[in-house]
Amino acid sequence: MKQFHFQDFDWIGDHIHRRAQISPERKAIIDLDLDKAYTFADLENRANRLANYLVKEFDLEKRERLAFISRNRIEMFDAFFAAGKTGSIFVPYNIRLSVEELAELIRQEKPRFLFYEEDLQDKVSRLRKKVEIEQCFILNNKINQNNSKSTENVSKDINYDEIESYEERSIHQISLHLEDIHLLMHTGGTTGMPKGAKISHRAVLYNSLNEIITWNIDHTDSTHLLLPLFHTGGWNLLTLPLLQTGGRVYINRQFDPSLTLKIIEEKEITLVFGAATIFRTIAHQSEFASTDLSSVRWIMSGAAPTPREVMEKYWDKGVKFCAGYGLTEGGPNNLSIVADHMSMEQIKKKYDSVGIPFYFTEARIVDEEGEEVETGQEGELIFSGPQIFSGYWNNEEETRQTLRDGWVYTGDMARKDEDGYYYIVGRKKNMFISGGENVFPPEIEKRLYEMSEVHEACVIPVPDEKWGEVGKAIISLEEGAELSQEKILDYLQERLANYKVPKYITFVDELPKNDVGKIEASRVKEEFGEPENG
């Protein structure tokens, strides 16, 4: 009898082909900017065209990287599904990163192709002076062609429109295995420089199954995508599970809270996921009070804690607003309030909990020795299961620190109550979250110390109504030196992503230190933890 092997099946990585066979004419993605709908058959054909083009014109091979610098648009779905068909690896870069940060990632990951949005030509032009890329493809700004820009490199680039007329013959890479890598999703590192988390076909599949089973997702569900597709949440929270079950996803390039409210009401959206700052902004819109949200089964917030007063605004409209927790390395589907199986009263009672483990997820809370702690005690939160990542791209040391014996060590401190619900109580890692983005103070401090006028520096998080937390830099200057806040901000903005640049700067004569002369961040927070300049 022949032994069963997953690799004997050609569906691995080619979910869109199977979905298109089942419901080809059903609308799958609606681009709100272009007012255009794409069926599952359209998605299959578009992915085949790109896959055939890259294989036949450029001899695309398995494991080669397809990089994107773009906001949410249909071409990113083309590349995601084409990568699944060809065994290549889809690599979306955060458009908010600086040119220096992007260049460093490209040097490490060596993508063969780069697809970039026309509106980002200036950044890409500067980037290409620092790195070599075999071929670039430009994604036209079809919203307003009159705003087109030109750069010195555009003449060498291929217009993506040329690919859209290529042959649609179905293409499969049948030598794929579930452990082959489908995605490189970037997440913060201990130095602040993003790391490429390797997401396998196995992880993509089980992440979707986790949500479909735990959240009861089916073909009648829909969402308005509020997260960028250069983050794991953009793909692995609702988007892929919905497409695999035959559901519907609405996309647009720029978050617009008024548009979101309009779409939820008019299109009767059923599921919504986003970061706390998104829902705070939506609730502040003048039309929020009059918008009908009755179609929404639940709204879930992640990335950072959501204040109860924000949750109450949605509860008052009858919406089950709740929280979840995950991280790129963990899937990201790890913990969730399961709103479909809870009453509004139960959700309110557990409002500060991030829920229980997903169907396939194993969770533990451990002490410094790795032993599981008792219920109610605090420890480090760790995860295991078929949805976890496969390590970091070319970074064995970071992989060893995070992935141990099949468990992802989150660096976050948590506790579990007697009902089995988890609560995040703090961060073991030296970082904070601003608008859903991980920010690492050591990276910012390193840049500050590059300025000759700076004697000492310490960056701390302070509360912010819009972003949850923002950075505040406490700085002492060298004797006799002069340095303005404006000069510091100009220096940092050239070298760091905007969300990493401190919002506040305070000058002091001397920073608090311990007996051995080390700056004490805890004392700095106590003395300067208010959101103000000084």
Protein Blocks (a to p, Z undefined) as FASTA:
>chain_A
ZZddfklpckgoplmlmmmmmmmmbcfbdcfklopacdfklmmmmmmmmmmmmmmmnopa
ehiacdddddddfklmmmmmmmmmnopacddddfkbcfklmmmmmmmnopabdcddfklm
mmmmmmmmmbccfbacddddfkbmmlpccdfklmmpccfklmmmmcfbdcddfkbcfkbc
fbdcddddfkopacdddddfklmmmmmmmmmmmnopafkbccddfbdfkbfklmmnojlm
mmmnopacdddfbdcfklmmmmmmmnopabdcddfklmmmmmmpmklmmpccklpmbdcd
ehiacdfklmmmmmmnopacddddddfklomambdcdfklpcfklmmmmmmpgbjadfkl
ccddddfkopacdehiacddddedjkbcebjehilklmmmmmgghiacehiacdddfkop
acdfbdfbdcddeehiacdfklmmmmmmmpmklmbdcddddddfklopacdddddddehi
acdfklmmmmmmmmgcfklpcfbdcddfbdcddfkopacfklmmmmmmcccdZZ
